[in-house]
Amino acid sequence: MIKTTEVTRIESGHSVKVIPMMHYCIHRFKVKFFHKMKCNAFEFEEMLLEKKTRGQPGYGKWAIDDRGCRTPNEGVGDCIPIARCQPILNVLLQSFPLPEHIAEELQLYSCGVTETRRVKVCCPYDVDTLNYLILPSTRTQASKNSVFNHTNLALLPQECGFLQSSIKIIHGQLTDLFEFPWMALLSYRKGNEIDFRCAGTIINDRYILTAAHCITELGKTTLLGVRVGEYNISSPTDCVEYLPGDKICAEQYQDAFIEKVIPHPQYNSTTQANDIGLVRLAFPVNTSIDSVQPICLPTIEALTNLVFDNDKLTVTGWGFTEKAKKSEVLLKVDVSVMKTEDCQQVYKRAAPKSLVEIGANQICAGGVGGDSCGGDSGGPLQKFAEHFGELRYIQQGIVSFGTKFCGMTDIPGVYTRVDRYMEWILDNIEP
């Protein structure tokens, strides 16, 4: 049973309010004070356990080893305790008692119980799967509070994503040397060899945004560190000569050790869902020089929930070229965005037995003429757009996966959509 109350305590004969948003739950014959989400979870658990003891079967379909399950809408998920399932917790965050139709819908995700009789649910990999159960007023308010007014928003610099025209335009030519100063390289050791296998982007002087698979699927390699300020990986000092005797050089690259890696907790290597991660550097890199600058993220409302269909966005990296070898010099390519529904069909035809699901948290682009490739994993898909009154580069995607060969006709690359993970990014960065 759950009751709503303002929690109070008595001090020297006076009643003092403590936490007006807390509620008390009579859970397993004990009175406990919790946030409403936890009370909702307790009530939901008890309802499911009661149905189970009455002989009603569970609805979720799950693998015996709990490593995978199918949701009621035939999506892919993991059979885990409710407390670890963020999509369902987002629904339980609403006011309670939970509306009956929502409770009935959530029942369909039940897939078993733990040894301690805690209910398990088939938790969908797509974090937005259950958003339709969130009441509009709750969803709107949560969106405003969780991203645009987030306390960590100040950790992302507004001075970001600049087109450095004063440096780049020399004798009427665009130089590539300082064009994308937010690019980062992740270095790995395998035996006695050190290689760059993934890219990322500088979002502030302590954090690199990349793909989760770049920091979790290491195989026999060890993630060593991050390099920023790089342009030509074969040259210790990067210079560009425009006319004989007329050249400009960048400061030497910076190599940084890693303090910790933060992959998305619901990243799944089978479905490629939630392929996003952060790397916290052991010390700040110098972002006051032209070759090392942060990229902008979609932190304002005008840059979120955009429809990119048929838009041209830019991918940058040192990935495999059409000659099947890595480039020594940073490359860029413009790719056209494909509609999500069309992309889903393309991949179903190309790999009908694959468990990969392409949804609203991803962007499909490329496949005709140019595309991002294996060596670009973790790198940015960026859009030139207005940000705080100026045109800046905004990172809208992270290179996640695609075909083995670049530029294959009608087979696009798939990118993790950054604006869908802004709350997670902000929750996981610190000064």
C-alpha positions, 0 to 999 in steps of 0.5 A: 500500500502507498500513501502520499504525505509530507514527511515531517519530524518533531524538533523541540515540540515543533513540527518541521517539514523535511521533504515534501516530495517524499511519500511513505510506502507500506512495503512488505509490512514495513513503513518506508519513506521513498521518492514516488518512483520507488513507491510506484515500483514497489506497488507494481512489483506487488501487483505482479507477484500477486498475479503470479501467485494466482497462477497467471503466467508472465507475459515477457518472452525471455532467454533461459540465461536472461541475456536476452528477451523479446518485449511485447512489441517484439523489440529486443531487451534484457530480463533484469530487475525493475530497479535497473531498467531506466525506460520503465523507471521513467514511466514510474516517475509519474504521479501515483497511484499509477494509472490502471492502463499504464500498469496493465501495459507494464505487466506485459514486460514481466519476465520472471522473478529473482531469487529474492522475489524481486520482479524482473522485466524485459527491459528494452534496449531502445530507451524511448520505447515506453515514452508513449506511456509518459503523460505529456505534462510529465514528459514536457516538464521532465525534458525542460528540467533534465536537459535545458536546466541541467546543473551540469550544463555549465560544464559544456563551453558555449565557445565551441564549434567555431569555423575559424575563418581568420586562420583558415582562409589564406590566399583565398583557400580553405585549409584543413589544418584547423577545420575540425579541432575537436577531433580526438584519437583513441590509442590502443596497445596490442602486444608491442604495437600501438594503434589508433582504432577509434575516434572521438570528440572533445566536448570540454577539456576533460571529456571525450565523447565516443562510441561505447563499443570503442571503450568496451569491446577491446578484445586483446587490446588495451585502451591506452589514452587519447590524442588531441590536436592531431591532423597528420598522424605520420608527422610530429608537427603538422604544417600546410604549405600553400605557396612555396615558402608560405606555410602555417603550422599547428602546435604539437598534438597532446597525448592524455592518459585516461582517468575512467571510461563511462559506457552507456549502461544499456549498450548492447553489442548484439543490437548496437543499441545505446552505442555511446560513451564518455572518456574522462581524461586524467588531466585537462587538455589545453583548449586555448589553442587553434588545433584543440577546441570543443565541438558544440552539443545540441544543448538548446531546444532549437537543436533537438528533435530535428528531422534530418531526412535528406539533409547533408551532414559532415563526417570526419575521421582517419578511416579506411578510404576507398583503397581499403587503408587508413588515411594519414591525414584527417578526412571529411565527407558529406553524407545524405541522411536516410529516413529511419524507416527506409534504413530499417528495411535496407538492413533487414534485407541485407542481414535478415537474421541480425538482431540489430534494430534501428530506431529513433535514437539513431541516424542513418546516413551515407551509402552513396559515393562516400561514407564513414568506415571502420576507422571512424568509429566513435567520430562525429556526424556534425551539422553546421547550424546556428548556436547562440546567434552564430554558425557553429558545428553541432555534433548530432551523431556518433559513428556506430556501425555500418557495412564492411566496405565504404560507399556501398550503394544504398547501405548507409552508416548508422550513427547514435543520435546525440540529442537523445542522450544529452541528459545521460551525458550531462548526468555523467560529467563532472568538474 
